[in-house]
């Protein structure tokens, strides 16, 4: 996946973006949604619930933070994502849930799996990827809160708002991580993680994610 190197560093978000957003998410008051995909299935992952849909060859695990509105409904074409709702109280159980989701996709025949997460979900992904650097095919992370060492050479996309307190974390990760395909997108505003999708730069952030997953 992601053939050919990209220059590491920072770029602005693309301007050719869809005019509307469709997010899938759920919490105790909001039942699971597949963003209009009728084949979505609720499954158990790591002792908790998750939503799996799509029939593509490429696997995507979506791990949100405190907000439960990642852009899952749009990450559908030719993909087979499993969404992991991170209601677990500890970082350890979040990591275990993500690892279990990857294992489920591997068992289902998806050899390559991307990890996509925001805030606490991004932190859990980083912790898992630093411990198992060969596990993800690529990382797409919004507003991670902590820098980690030991990431592998997989492609990485970091997205943050320029005025949020943890924007420097994404830049530091993009600059210091292994690999030749580490990219940082810094967007206007102060929105954090999934909240970016509710702002003026939401479509641009979503388009950048879709472009990564399509390459």
N, C-alpha and C positions, 0 to 999 in steps of 0.2 A: 504494500500500500504506500501511497505518497511517493511515487517514483520521481527520482531526480531531486537534488538538493535545493533548498531555499536558503537564502541568506538569513542568518539569524539577526534579530534586532526588532525594531519597532516600526510599525506602519500605521497609517490611518485606516479606518474601516472603509470597505467598499461602498460606493454610492449607488450602484445598480442593485437595488434591493426590492423585495416584494412589498406591496403596499399594505399588507395586512399580516397580523400575527395570529397563530392558532396554537395555544399552549394546552398541554395535557398535564393534569396533576390531581392529587387528591389528598385530603386529610380526613379527620373524623366526620366532618360535615359535608364532604365533597367526594362522592364515590369515584372509583377509578374510571378514567376516560382514555380512549385510544385515539382521540382527535378525529373521530369519524371513521376509523378503521374497524370494520365489523369483525375482524378475526382476532382481536386482542383477547388475551386470556390472563386471568388473575392466577398467580402461582405463588408458592411458598419459597422464599429464599432466606436462608440463614435464620430461620425461626420467625420471619416476618413476611408481610405480603409484598408482592411486586407485580408489575404488569408487563407481559411479554406480547409483542405483536410484530408483524412483518414476516416476509418469507425470503428476504435477500440472503446472499452468502456472507455478508459482512455483519459482525456482531457489534452492538453498541450498548454499553451500560451507562445509564444516566443516574447520577447520584446528587440529589439536591441537598441544600442545607436547611436552615430554619424555615425558609419559604418552600412551599411545595408546588411551585409553578415553573418548572423548567420547560424549555421549548420542545418537549417530547413529541407533541403532535405534529411537528413539522419535520422531524428526523425520521422519515418513513420511506421515501423512495428507494427501492432496491436495498433496503436495510432490514435487519432483524433485531431491533433493540429490545433489551430487557431493562425496565426501569426499576431501580431499587429505592423505595421510600425510606429515608434514613430517620426513622423514629427511635432508633436505638439510643439509649442514654449515654453510652460511652464510645470513645474513639475506637476502642478495640472491636466492639461489636459492629460498628460501621465498617471497619476494614474487613471483618469476617463476612459481612453481608455482600460487600462488593466482590470479594474473592469467590464467594459461593455463586454469585451471578455469572462471573467469568467462567467458572467450572461448568455451570449449567449450559452456557452457550457452547463451550468446547464439547461437552457431551452430546449436544445437539448437532455437532458437525461444523460449527463455525470456528475455523482455525485461527482467524484474526479477530481480535476484539479491541475496540477503542473504549477508553474510559473518559467520560464527560461529567464534570461536576462543578458545583459552585459553593463557595464559602466553606462550611464544615464538610460538605461532600468533597470539595476539592482537596481539603486537608487530609481526609481519609484516603483519597486516591493517592496523594503524594506519599503518605506513609506506607501504603501498600506497595506502590511502585518502587520506593527506595529499598524495600525489603526483598522484592521480587522484580528486579529490573527487566527481566525478559518476559514478564507477564503481559503487559499491554502492547498493542500494535501502535498506538499513539495516545497522547494525552491532550484533552481540550479542557482547560480550567478557567473558571471565572472567579476572580477575586479571592485567591487563596490567602490565608492569614499567616502562614508560617513558611519559612524557607527550610528545605530539607536537603541533605546530601545523598549521593548514591543513586541518583536516577540514571536510567540507561540511555542508550542512544536513539530511542524512538522519537519520532516527530512530536513536537509539543507546541501548542498554541495557548498563550496566556492572554486573557482579556480582563481589563479593569477600567474603572473610571478615574480620570486624572486627579480628581479632588477627594477621592475616598482615602481614609487613613492608611489602608494597606496596599495602595497602588504600587509602592516601591517593592513589595514582595514579589509581585509578578515580574517586574523588570529584573530584579536580582536573580530570580529563577531562570528567566530567559537568557540572561547573560552568563550564568555560572554553570548551567546544566550541560551534561555531555550531549553530543550529537551536533549535526550540522543544520538541522531543520527545526530550530527553536525560534518562535516568533512571538512578539508582543504587540498587542493592539491596545492603545490607550485612547479611551473615548471621553468626550466632554462630559462634565457633570460630576456628581458625587454618589451616584447609585451604586449599591453593593450587590454583586453576584446576580441572582435571578431578578432583582429589582431593575437591573439594566434593561430588561426586555419591556418594562413598562414605560420607559422614557423615550426621548426623541431618537436615541441611538439604538433602540431595541432591534429594529429590522436590520440595521447594519451589523450588529453583533451576531444575530441569527444567521445572516447570509455568510458571514465569515466562518461560522461553525459548519454550515452545510458545505461550503467549498472545501474545507479541510476533510470532511468525512467522505466527500465524493472523489478525492484524488488518491 
